[in-house]
């Protein structure tokens, strides 16, 4: 049961991470459209991906 729960949590966090990456990609596109500068979008996307990786790592190694 514990392994099943862990797999469920990892699957959910992966889906959440994918959604987060899609949202940040949209934000990057909109920031390029608005300002012509994508650095803010790139930085926020990197931070979001690092956050997802950290959350998954914390889920694996409590």
VENRA-V876667 format. One record per residue. N is the residue number from 1. D_CENTER is the distance of its C-alpha to the mean C-alpha in Angstrom with 1 decimal. Layout:
n->(N/N)
d_center->(D_CENTER/D_CENTER)
This chain:
n->(1/2/3/4/5/6/7/8/9/10/11/12/13/14/15/16/17/18/19/20/21/22/23/24/25/26/27/28/29/30/31/32/33/34/35/36/37/38/39/40/41/42/43/44/45/46/47/48/49/50/51/52/53/54/55/56/57/58/59/60/61/62)
d_center->(27.0/24.8/23.4/22.8/20.9/18.8/18.0/17.3/14.8/13.0/13.2/11.9/8.8/8.3/9.0/6.8/3.7/6.0/7.0/4.3/4.9/8.3/8.8/8.1/10.4/12.8/12.8/13.7/16.3/17.8/18.0/19.8/22.1/22.9/23.5/23.6/21.4/17.9/17.4/15.8/13.2/12.6/12.5/10.0/7.6/8.5/8.2/4.7/4.2/7.2/6.4/4.5/7.6/9.8/9.4/10.2/12.9/14.3/14.5/16.5/18.5/19.5)
